[in-house]
Amino acid sequence: MKPAPFEYAAPRALDEAVAELAHHGDDGKVLAGGQSLVPMLNFRLARPRVVVDINRVPGLDALTESDGTLRVGALVRQRRLERWAAGRAALLAAAMAHIGHSAIRNRGTVTGSVVHADPAAELPALLLALDGAVVARSPRGEREIAAAELFQGPLTTSLGPDEIATETRFTLPAATDGWGFHEMARRHGDFALVGAIAIVGLRAGRVERVRAALFGAGPTPVRLAALERALLGQPPAAATLRATAESATRALDTAADVHATAEYRRTVAATLMTRALADAVGRAKDLAA
């Protein structure tokens, strides 16, 4: 398959890119890494009239960390973040290794994966679990969109048709927080059938902080707010973690497809979240020792 015909724009300044996209609106698509957009073009699932290539725009390749906030520019490749995270942010490093294969991560961008909003992708769920946000630029100026307000459905976000995502921001876990990450996929590098992320902080043998998210289990990544509320202040016994995970996943809005039934996804979600919580608690205990 080959793409339908489209015009190509290669702006060399952010304002120029914003103006180009705003001019075309819904008929325009932004190209950064292209690991999601190009296959969609080839299969004609996307038929933009113009592709706005932002790879020549300066200032979008910054990767910085300050006061616990990690800022990732729109042109930062996934492999670069993976290398940065090694030894600095173990949860991110572990999750990044599950994204496709190294050749894909060498080209694919972090922000591009986030705003592509595939419900089975790791990065959107990480953004949600880490209380992150996306920075968007349009002719009206700049705004920050919290992860909880970004994802609206499969491949659908609250970004406007004239907005370019210029940066992704992650709130890194505290140094004493433990983490857990598990996913189920048919083969390494495939999109996950279900995945689970947990972050736990302990104090005096009880849960002081907890963040939990699932991906591949519904039309968007899911933050398990009820689970987080239930675990706060509790001793993290194995039975408590299991019961809380099972209760939180019982009412998930899962869907059946050619890969798995809805019931299978709910069952796997409960199992993986139990394991992620147990790993997070174990790491938090080790850090406190």
C-alpha positions as CSV (number, residue, x, y, z in Angstrom):
1,M,0.0,0.0,0.0
2,K,1.1,3.6,-0.7
3,P,-0.3,6.8,0.9
4,A,-2.9,8.9,-0.8
5,P,-1.4,12.0,-2.3
6,F,-0.6,14.8,0.2
7,E,1.3,18.1,0.4
8,Y,4.4,18.2,2.4
9,A,5.6,21.2,4.6
10,A,8.9,21.3,6.4
11,P,8.9,24.5,8.5
12,R,12.1,25.7,10.2
13,A,10.5,27.5,13.1
14,L,7.8,26.6,15.6
15,D,5.6,29.6,14.8
16,E,5.8,28.6,11.1
17,A,4.7,25.0,11.9
18,V,1.8,26.2,14.1
19,A,0.6,28.6,11.4
20,E,0.9,25.8,8.7
21,L,-1.2,23.4,10.9
22,A,-3.7,26.0,11.8
23,H,-4.2,26.9,8.1
24,H,-5.1,23.3,7.3
25,G,-6.9,22.3,10.5
26,D,-8.3,18.8,10.4
27,D,-6.7,18.3,7.0
28,G,-3.2,18.5,8.5
29,K,-1.1,15.9,10.4
30,V,2.2,16.5,12.3
31,L,5.1,14.3,11.4
32,A,7.8,13.7,14.1
33,G,9.1,10.2,14.3
34,G,6.5,8.7,11.9
35,Q,6.4,5.3,13.5
36,S,2.6,5.6,14.0
37,L,1.7,8.1,11.2
38,V,3.5,6.5,8.3
39,P,1.9,3.1,8.6
40,M,-1.5,4.8,8.9
41,L,-0.7,6.8,5.7
42,N,0.4,3.6,3.9
43,F,-2.8,1.8,4.9
44,R,-4.8,4.9,4.1
45,L,-6.3,5.0,7.5
46,A,-5.1,8.6,7.6
47,R,-5.6,10.8,4.5
48,P,-4.3,14.3,5.4
49,R,-4.1,16.9,2.7
50,V,-0.8,18.1,4.2
51,V,1.9,16.6,6.4
52,V,3.7,19.1,8.6
53,D,7.2,17.7,9.3
54,I,8.6,19.4,12.5
55,N,12.0,17.7,12.4
56,R,13.7,20.8,11.3
57,V,12.2,23.0,14.0
58,P,14.9,23.9,16.6
59,G,14.3,23.7,20.3
60,L,12.1,20.6,20.3
61,D,14.8,18.1,21.2
62,A,15.4,19.1,24.8
63,L,15.4,16.4,27.6
64,T,15.8,17.9,31.0
65,E,14.9,17.1,34.6
66,S,14.4,19.6,37.4
67,D,12.8,19.4,40.8
68,G,11.3,16.0,40.0
69,T,9.7,17.0,36.7
70,L,11.1,15.4,33.5
71,R,10.6,17.5,30.4
72,V,10.7,15.7,27.1
73,G,10.7,17.7,23.8
74,A,8.5,16.7,20.9
75,L,11.6,15.4,18.9
76,V,13.1,13.4,21.7
77,R,13.3,9.8,20.5
78,Q,12.2,6.9,22.7
79,R,15.6,5.3,22.6
80,R,17.2,8.5,24.0
81,L,14.8,8.6,26.9
82,E,15.4,4.9,27.5
83,R,19.2,5.5,27.8
84,W,18.6,8.6,30.0
85,A,16.3,6.7,32.3
86,A,18.9,3.9,32.9
87,G,20.2,4.5,36.5
88,R,17.9,7.6,36.9
89,A,14.3,6.5,36.5
90,A,14.0,2.7,36.7
91,L,10.3,2.6,36.0
92,L,10.7,4.5,32.8
93,A,13.7,2.4,31.7
94,A,11.8,-0.8,32.3
95,A,8.7,0.4,30.4
96,M,10.6,1.8,27.5
97,A,12.2,-1.6,26.8
98,H,8.8,-3.0,26.0
99,I,8.0,-0.5,23.3
100,G,8.3,-2.2,19.9
101,H,12.0,-3.0,19.1
102,S,15.1,-0.9,19.3
103,A,14.9,0.1,15.6
104,I,11.4,1.6,16.3
105,R,12.5,3.3,19.5
106,N,15.5,4.8,17.6
107,R,13.1,6.8,15.4
108,G,9.8,7.0,17.3
109,T,9.3,10.0,19.6
110,V,8.0,10.0,23.2
111,T,5.5,12.8,22.6
112,G,4.3,11.4,19.4
113,S,3.4,8.1,21.1
114,V,1.7,9.9,23.9
115,V,-0.6,12.0,21.6
116,H,-1.2,9.0,19.2
117,A,-3.1,7.7,22.2
118,D,-3.1,4.0,21.4
119,P,-4.8,2.5,24.4
120,A,-2.4,-0.5,24.3
121,A,0.7,1.7,24.3
122,E,3.0,2.1,27.3
123,L,3.8,5.8,27.2
124,P,0.2,7.2,27.5
125,A,-0.3,5.0,30.6
126,L,3.1,6.1,32.1
127,L,2.0,9.7,31.6
128,L,-1.2,9.0,33.4
129,A,0.4,7.1,36.3
130,L,3.1,9.8,36.7
131,D,0.6,12.7,36.8
132,G,2.1,14.0,33.7
133,A,1.0,16.6,31.1
134,V,1.4,17.6,27.5
135,V,2.3,21.1,26.4
136,A,0.5,22.3,23.3
137,R,1.1,25.3,21.1
138,S,-1.5,26.9,18.8
139,P,-2.1,30.4,17.3
140,R,-3.9,31.2,20.6
141,G,-0.7,30.6,22.6
142,E,0.5,27.7,24.8
143,R,-1.4,25.5,27.2
144,E,-0.7,22.5,29.4
145,I,-3.1,19.5,29.2
146,A,-3.0,17.1,32.2
147,A,-2.9,13.5,31.3
148,A,-6.2,12.9,33.1
149,E,-7.8,15.4,30.6
150,L,-5.8,14.3,27.5
151,F,-7.1,10.9,26.5
152,Q,-10.7,10.7,25.2
153,G,-10.8,7.4,23.3
154,P,-8.8,5.2,21.0
155,L,-6.4,7.3,19.1
156,T,-8.3,10.4,20.3
157,T,-7.1,13.2,22.5
158,S,-8.3,16.7,23.6
159,L,-5.6,18.3,21.4
160,G,-7.2,20.8,19.0
161,P,-6.7,20.4,15.2
162,D,-4.6,23.5,15.2
163,E,-2.4,22.5,18.2
164,I,1.1,21.0,18.1
165,A,2.3,19.0,21.2
166,T,5.7,20.5,21.9
167,E,6.6,18.8,25.1
168,T,5.7,16.0,27.5
169,R,6.2,16.3,31.2
170,F,6.4,13.5,33.7
171,T,6.4,13.8,37.5
172,L,9.0,11.3,38.6
173,P,8.4,9.1,41.6
174,A,10.0,10.1,44.9
175,A,13.4,8.5,45.5
176,T,11.9,6.2,48.2
177,D,8.9,5.1,46.1
178,G,8.9,1.5,44.8
179,W,7.5,0.6,41.4
180,G,6.1,-2.3,39.4
181,F,5.6,-2.8,35.7
182,H,4.1,-5.8,34.0
183,E,2.5,-6.4,30.6
184,M,1.1,-9.3,28.7
185,A,1.9,-9.5,24.9
186,R,1.9,-12.3,22.4
187,R,5.5,-11.6,21.5
188,H,8.1,-9.1,22.7
189,G,7.6,-5.9,20.9
190,D,3.9,-6.4,20.2
191,F,1.3,-4.1,21.6
192,A,0.2,-5.3,25.0
193,L,-3.0,-7.2,25.5
194,V,-3.0,-5.7,29.0
195,G,-0.4,-3.9,31.1
196,A,-0.1,-2.6,34.7
197,I,1.9,0.1,36.4
198,A,2.1,0.7,40.1
199,I,4.0,3.2,42.3
200,V,4.0,2.9,46.1
201,G,5.5,4.9,48.9
202,L,5.5,3.5,52.5
203,R,5.7,5.2,55.9
204,A,5.7,3.3,59.2
205,G,4.7,0.1,57.4
206,R,1.6,1.6,55.7
207,V,0.9,2.9,52.2
208,E,1.5,6.6,52.2
209,R,1.4,7.2,48.4
210,V,0.1,5.0,45.6
211,R,-0.5,5.5,41.9
212,A,-1.8,2.7,39.6
213,A,-2.7,2.6,35.9
214,L,-3.6,0.0,33.3
215,F,-3.2,0.0,29.5
216,G,-4.7,-2.3,26.9
217,A,-7.7,-2.9,29.2
218,G,-10.1,-0.3,27.8
219,P,-10.5,2.5,25.2
220,T,-8.0,4.7,27.0
221,P,-5.3,4.1,29.6
222,V,-7.0,3.9,33.0
223,R,-6.0,5.4,36.4
224,L,-7.4,3.2,39.2
225,A,-8.4,5.9,41.6
226,A,-10.6,3.6,43.7
227,L,-7.7,1.3,44.2
228,E,-5.5,4.1,45.2
229,R,-8.0,5.4,47.8
230,A,-8.6,1.9,49.2
231,L,-4.9,1.3,49.8
232,L,-4.0,4.6,51.4
233,G,-3.1,4.1,55.1
234,Q,-3.3,0.3,54.8
235,P,-0.5,-2.2,55.7
236,P,0.4,-3.6,52.2
237,A,-0.2,-7.3,52.9
238,A,-0.3,-9.6,49.9
239,A,-3.9,-10.5,50.5
240,T,-4.9,-6.8,50.7
241,L,-3.1,-6.0,47.4
242,R,-4.7,-9.0,45.6
243,A,-8.2,-8.2,46.9
244,T,-7.9,-4.5,46.1
245,A,-6.7,-5.2,42.6
246,E,-9.5,-7.7,41.9
247,S,-12.1,-5.3,43.2
248,A,-10.7,-2.3,41.1
249,T,-10.6,-4.3,37.9
250,R,-14.0,-6.1,38.2
251,A,-15.9,-3.2,36.6
252,L,-13.4,-2.3,33.9
253,D,-14.9,-1.2,30.6
254,T,-13.0,-3.8,28.6
255,A,-13.7,-4.8,25.0
256,A,-13.4,-8.1,23.1
257,D,-11.4,-8.2,19.9
258,V,-9.6,-10.8,17.7
259,H,-6.8,-10.9,20.3
260,A,-8.7,-11.4,23.6
261,T,-12.1,-11.5,25.2
262,A,-13.3,-8.8,27.6
263,E,-13.3,-11.3,30.5
264,Y,-9.7,-12.4,29.7
265,R,-8.6,-8.8,29.8
266,R,-10.3,-8.2,33.2
267,T,-8.7,-11.4,34.6
268,V,-5.2,-10.5,33.3
269,A,-5.6,-6.9,34.5
270,A,-6.3,-8.1,38.1
271,T,-3.3,-10.5,38.0
272,L,-0.8,-8.0,36.5
273,M,-1.9,-5.2,38.9
274,T,-1.5,-7.5,41.8
275,R,2.0,-8.3,40.7
276,A,2.9,-4.7,40.0
277,L,1.7,-3.6,43.4
278,A,3.6,-6.4,45.1
279,D,6.8,-5.4,43.2
280,A,6.3,-1.8,44.1
281,V,5.8,-2.6,47.8
282,G,8.9,-4.9,47.8
283,R,11.1,-2.2,46.2
284,A,9.7,0.5,48.6
285,K,10.6,-1.8,51.6
286,D,14.1,-2.4,50.2
287,L,14.6,1.4,49.7
288,A,13.5,2.0,53.3
289,A,15.8,-0.6,54.8
